[in-house]
Every structure is written in C-alpha cells, then in structure tokens.
Amino acid sequence: MSLYDPAPNKRPAPANVIDLRGLNPAPVTVFDSEGKVDWAANADLAKWLAGKEGVKSLVILGHAGEGTFLTTEEQVRLIEVYVEALDGNIPVIAGITGEGTEVAAKEAKRAADAGAIGALVYPSHGWLRFGYQDGAPQDRYKAIYEESGLQCILFQYPDATKATYNLKTQLEIAAQPGVVATKNGVRNMKRWDTEIPVLRKEFPDLQILTCHDEYLLHTMFDVDGALVGYGNIAPELLFALIQAGKAKDYAKARAIHDQLLPVTKNVYHRGSHMEGTVALKIALRARGVLKDATVRSPLIDLSSQAEQEIEAAMKEAGIV
Ligand SMILES: N[C@@H](CC=O)C(=O)O
C-alpha cells in the first residue's frame, strides 16, 4: 500500500466522481456595456460551450471568469444561472477563492447550495507573497470538502510564486477525501516531469489537467484533460489537441498548436495572464458568441489596435 493511501473508509469513493477527462473551459463572465452581469448572455455562453464535443464541465468564477470581481450575491446567482442553463448535462465547478480557511469553506457551502458539484480551490492569496505554513493548504481542502461536500480540484500555482505547492503538499492534498483532480500550472518543466509521474503513480485515479494556456502542447501528452480559459474561444481545436495528446500523435498535436499559434500569441503571449481575460472576451465577440466585451476593473480595455490583432488572429487560425 502506498504511503499516501488513506484507510479505505476515509477515502470518499464518490459514486459519481466528476469526469473531467476532456476539455474543461473556464468561462468568462459576461457583462453588459454598463458593467452589470448579463445573466441571459451568461446562460447562452454556458449552453454554447456545453454543446461542444469533449466539454466535460464548466469552471466558473475563476481568473478568466473575473470571479473575485463579483459580489457574493453575483457569485451565487451566476452558479444558479449556470446550473439552470446546463440542466444537469455537465457539472458546474466553482472557483473558491476566500482567503481564510473558514471563509473559503463557507463560500464553498454557498456554491454547493447553489448547485455546484465541484470546487476549484485557489490557494489563499496571501501565500503568493509570504508562502504558507506546512499543513495549511491541506487544512484548506479538508475544511472546504467537509463543509460543502464539493469535489475538489487541487490547483497548482506556478513555481515562480510562493503559493506553489511542493510535492509533499500536493501528495497530501491528493490523498484527502474529496480531492478528485489537479489543475497543474507549475510552468517549470523540471518540476512537471518530476512531479506528474509521482502523482500518477501514487493516485492513479487523480485526474490530471493542464492549465498552461500559453504553451499547451508541451504538457498535452501527460494529461487527462485541460482546464483552461482558452477553452472559451477555441473549444473545438483544444479538444482535438487533447485527443491528439492522448493518442500520442505528436504530428497532429503540433499541427493544431501551429494553427492556434496566432491566437495563442495574441491572447496569452500579449501581456500578463490577466490581459488574457480581456483578450478572451474580444475573441468571443469576434466569434459572434458575445455582443459585449466589457470587463471589470482592475481589468482594463485593450487598445483598438490590439482588438484588431486579436480578431485577425482568430481569422488566421480559421476559427472565424
Ligand atoms: N491558466 C491559468 C489561469 C488560471 O486560472 C493558470 O495557469 O492558473
């Protein structure tokens, strides 16, 4: 028995563990031109994404969803709108971002009451600057699962941050009841190549998802799926990329990567990852999926030249 295998009666065996083995887009939140949440447009986006082949869940209230820019009431209502729009076809997963453990656990309970099935558990953001005490991330996942019953996704932040989890911490979180997947954005290929195989070996059922939007190809051969904001704008090609990765078909994966490259450059290589969210909305508007690309502060509109470049990239990639 592995060191990390808890006693059988402690591991939840959720009869219906959410299946994330495919594309899991993190939808943007649609606002009207005055910056109010456009509930109907969000429901339409949910249905549009859920109708795409290979989409396994929708992960709302994340970075791409400007989740922390919404009020508590808006967060709850957005979950309800998604649950109603998806009508049980695929699960709604909510980003859980509260800083304190109890605050996050209560946030997760609200999400569960609103109909979410899963939680993408962000690190407590103070850890980005100060780091975390050994054991604190484990407590955070435990409290969230115990309070809400939401199936949890372990969110691995980049190696360049102090909120990145060392391997021991990842393994101990993965061993906890309710943790069914990891979304890995470590962006350090030495760590990726070292740690992913250990996670796989110790927890064969743990679903491994990449979130390296800006260079997906390089992680695509080791994963069960992707959990990405990129999934908003090119779900068809991203699902094809995931399939090529699973088939170990490098030539096909490379061709899809190359087809997407103008879009990748214009959305994710343009500036900070935050800017990527603004670009996602412009690209969705170019696809005709959104009418309005309004973002909430602290996001800032891009220049009209940038908008034109994003639209041109979507055309060059053959998406519009
Ligand atoms: N792709 C991103 C965006 C997050 O939610 C990441 O790596 O974390």
The ligand as an SDF file (V2000), in Angstrom:
LIG
                    3D

  8  7  0  0  0  0  0  0  0  0999 V2000
   -4.1860   29.2550  -16.9290 N   0  0  0  0  0  0  0  0  0  0  0  0
   -4.1780   29.9040  -15.7120 C   0  0  0  0  0  0  0  0  0  0  0  0
   -5.3500   30.5950  -15.3590 C   0  0  0  0  0  0  0  0  0  0  0  0
   -5.9720   30.2380  -14.1380 C   0  0  0  0  0  0  0  0  0  0  0  0
   -6.9060   30.0300  -13.5870 O   0  0  0  0  0  0  0  0  0  0  0  0
   -3.3090   29.2890  -14.6830 C   0  0  0  0  0  0  0  0  0  0  0  0
   -2.3110   28.7480  -15.0430 O   0  0  0  0  0  0  0  0  0  0  0  0
   -3.5460   29.3130  -13.4960 O   0  0  0  0  0  0  0  0  0  0  0  0
  1  2  1  0
  2  3  1  0
  2  6  1  0
  3  4  1  0
  4  5  2  0
  6  7  2  0
  6  8  1  0
M  END
$$$$
